[in-house]
Amino acid sequence: MKILNLKLNNFRNYQSLKLNFNQSKNIIIGENGVGKTNIIEAIYVLAFTKSFRGSKEDVIIKYNEDCTNIEGTVKDHYKSKYKVTLTKDGKIVKIDNNKIAKVSDYLSNINIVLFTSEDLKLIKDTPNTRRRLINIELSQLSNDYLKLLSSYNRILKQRNQYLKMLYFNSNISTSFLDILTDKIIDLGLEINKYRLDFINELQPFIEKNYQSIALKPGLKLLYNSDYNNKTKEQLQKEYNKTKDRDMALGKTNIGIHHDDFIFELNGKIMKDFSSEGEQKNAIISLKMAEIDIFEAKKNVTPILILDDLFSELDKKKINNILEFINDDIQTFITTTELNKLSKKIKNGSTIFKIKNGIVKEEKYEK
């Protein structure tokens, strides 16, 4: 999969910008704050219709403008034109100039593996951060998973609202709560299977990559869930036991929205027992395994984005990542200094230099 070009209108600091990309390696260079990450953020928005920075639409849209347009041509087995329009009131998505009614039907078409300096904190971060990563990858692999997750979140919100109503009004029937609980269990069991299968499929790639990078075995990614190895009947009993607590707190205290993914090295939880270097190697192994899983399950090589990794990783670890990159993987790298990159990665690349809001394109010369 390759993105051939990108056209921006009123996106962040760019009023108008058109770029043609190298189908192999693209290096975006400039000082901090000049708009390097804005370019790769736009590619991400083209795929997901939202930013990986967690920014709201009114921040992405250029100051004093009403909307932003992101357009790009993506080649997989054939070329397609994608367009995302963000306004303060919502979003419009199109494929080949045809408006897509549901955003969920637009997603999963452009596959991206994003690796930022923030990802290096993944093991130490909250379960919510790890769930978000798995949800993003699974949503790209399966549109059905995305729809299941959206339905689950909708029912969860309804259940939490009803729990609060029951707490303040004991005369309300609990029959509707039972219906919502059954629905949340059914959806949760389906999501649980998707996640468990994904972790099992990812595992051999993670082990292989860690062995190659760290020169030792033993890395595992474990899935911790309230739903693991449980039947619907068992879960119904557990929800019934926590009903009073759920009403008192106004929220659902068990469910797949509490799932976690645990990194384990030789039987020990990495968050508690591993060095910072081992944790970084584990995260690199996971990120590279994401590429492997796309190739294995979708027969697609995703677009790889490496954003600002040089601020957190030494040259040895950067080279470990670059060893996994071949010309079949279209790669975008942001950096403040070109000399931090090896000749191997620079050869044949296109350089985009940003200064004073202007992007200049040039081929790398040895």
PyMOL commands that set and color helices and strands:
alter all, ss='L'
color gray80, all
select helices_A, chain A and resi 36-48+57-60+103-106+117-121+127-141+143-168+175-214+232-241+243-249+256-258+270-273+276-298+309-311+315-322+338-340+343-346
alter helices_A, ss='H'
color red, helices_A
select strands_A, chain A and resi 2-11+14-20+25-29+67-75+79-87+90-95+98-99+112-116+219-224+260-265+268-269+303-307+331-335+350-355+358-363
alter strands_A, ss='S'
color yellow, strands_A
deselect
rebuild
show_as cartoon
